[in-house]
Amino acid sequence: MTSRDDFIHGCIASQTALVNWLSGLGDVDVSQPSLLPNWTVGHVLTHIARNAEGCRNMLYGGAMYPGGVPQRNADIEAGAKRSFTEQVAHIRATADDFERTLLTLTDEQWGGEASGPFGVITVESVPQRRWREVEVHRMDAGLGYTWHDLPDAWVAADLAVRRSAFGQPIPADVAGLGDKAELAWLFSRPVGDTITPPPAWF
């Protein structure tokens, strides 16, 4: 069973890997389409940074997006056209801030609740949620990171949860590709030209 510390350190490792990877890509055109409908690479990168800010809010027991979904969407639109250098700097700064908060939270704070985008959640669940966002949206940027590259630790930590939530048998053609492909599929991300992702059920 994955512990809180496992989620914390896994999340930190994925954030660090993301920043290092982005820093080595050179100058990326943020206006190019991402793998998400109607979102550019700039939209995805801005979302990753804003998500870290929202997750930090929740660690303190607050609302992820104080202005709700309209604020979330407006913030993403406002930041999407910034240069790639600015985007990476923002992701680095917000990831560092989130990491510092993770490592200084008290046991009392860990036992609290926060307001997520779809209702009340436990503070304890925030590191897992952030880890998930980093890995899934790193794929969504469409810059070369795919399900093949997903870290084993995250797959092991999240796959059973997603299987349980899905509540249906996994198709044989998906299961045959291995755990990484299955987890990507469970997040409705493409894993092959002939395999149709499930509907967006979560």
Salt bridges, closest charged atoms under 4 A:
GLU53 OE1 - ARG50 NH1 2.93
GLU53 OE2 - HIS90 NE2 3.09
GLU77 OE2 - HIS43 NE2 3.07
ASP97 OD2 - ARG56 NE 3.05
ASP97 OD1 - ARG100 NH2 3.55
ASP107 OD1 - ARG4 NH1 3.84
GLU124 OE2 - ARG4 NE 3.11
GLU133 OE1 - HIS47 NE2 3.15
GLU133 OE1 - HIS137 NE2 3.00
ASP140 OD2 - HIS137 ND1 2.85
ASP140 OD2 - ARG189 NH2 2.72
ASP152 OD1 - LYS180 NZ 3.43
ASP158 OD2 - ARG132 NE 2.78
ASP179 OD1 - ARG163 NH2 3.54
GLU182 OE2 - ARG163 NE 2.60
